[in-house]
Amino acid sequence: AQTVTQSQPEMSVQEAETVTLSCTYDTSESDYYLFWYKQPPSRQMILVIRQEAYKQQNATENRFSVNFQKAAKSFSLKISDSQLGDAAMYFCAYRSSYLGDNDMRFGAGTRLTVKP
Amino acid sequence: NAGVTQTPKFQVLKTGQSMTLQCAQDMNHEYMSWYRQDPGMGLRLIHYSVGAGITDQGEVPNGYNVSRSTTEDFPLRLLSAAPSQTSVYFCASSYSPSTGELFFGEGSRLTVL
């Protein structure tokens, strides 16, 4: 079964600085999706960014970008110009593209603190 | 645009009681699922459905029951609540079972005494 590992339970960053959250995954499949979700104190799960495995180009969404290394099975999230509102729990997630394997698998999460 | 709506947001139960967490989506999504979130463990899949009348078990199905009579609704039933079921529960949906992101409800915090 596919597994997702986030090795950093907690991270902190100074406001306006850059931080990178790590994620690795284990799979034998070649076609899949990867996601980063943000969970602020409100508990709502918010999609930050997604990456299709067949795409070579790393996804970006404003201040958020990923470093997708398919061969290394690594999917890190970079947050530039960190803001106080970025403080949250961040989850890395994997989803297979194959029908019959419907589970989205999540890492344990990284709690990000932003210092003013 | 409501998206995925879960009720109730909070619930306290006594051991042995039963209850139903309601979930509804208005996006015509075929795929719906229930997750539980526990500290240090991320989100784990309880049950899922790929369409009306079709449900299946996820990673942690014991003690829970689901049904899918319509595309919109996917309730989660706790048959006889146990303290181990104290958790935050999320309902989620997506257009298809194997593509794209999940859209989440706001979560339901359940405490079993």
Chai-1 contact restraints between the chains, C-beta under 6 A:
chainA,res_idxA,chainB,res_idxB,connection_type,confidence,min_distance_angstrom,max_distance_angstrom,comment,restraint_id
A,F35,B,E101,contact,1.0,0.0,6.0,A-B,restraint_1
A,R43,B,G107,contact,1.0,0.0,6.0,A-B,restraint_2
A,Q44,B,E106,contact,1.0,0.0,6.0,A-B,restraint_3
A,M45,B,F104,contact,1.0,0.0,6.0,A-B,restraint_4
A,L47,B,E101,contact,1.0,0.0,6.0,A-B,restraint_5
A,R50,B,E101,contact,1.0,0.0,6.0,A-B,restraint_6
A,S97,B,S98,contact,1.0,0.0,6.0,A-B,restraint_7
A,L99,B,S98,contact,1.0,0.0,6.0,A-B,restraint_8
A,N102,B,Y48,contact,1.0,0.0,6.0,A-B,restraint_9
A,N102,B,P97,contact,1.0,0.0,6.0,A-B,restraint_10
A,D103,B,L45,contact,1.0,0.0,6.0,A-B,restraint_11
A,M104,B,L102,contact,1.0,0.0,6.0,A-B,restraint_12
A,F106,B,G42,contact,1.0,0.0,6.0,A-B,restraint_13
A,F106,B,L43,contact,1.0,0.0,6.0,A-B,restraint_14
A,G107,B,G42,contact,1.0,0.0,6.0,A-B,restraint_15
A,A108,B,G40,contact,1.0,0.0,6.0,A-B,restraint_16
A,A108,B,G42,contact,1.0,0.0,6.0,A-B,restraint_17
A,G109,B,G42,contact,1.0,0.0,6.0,A-B,restraint_18
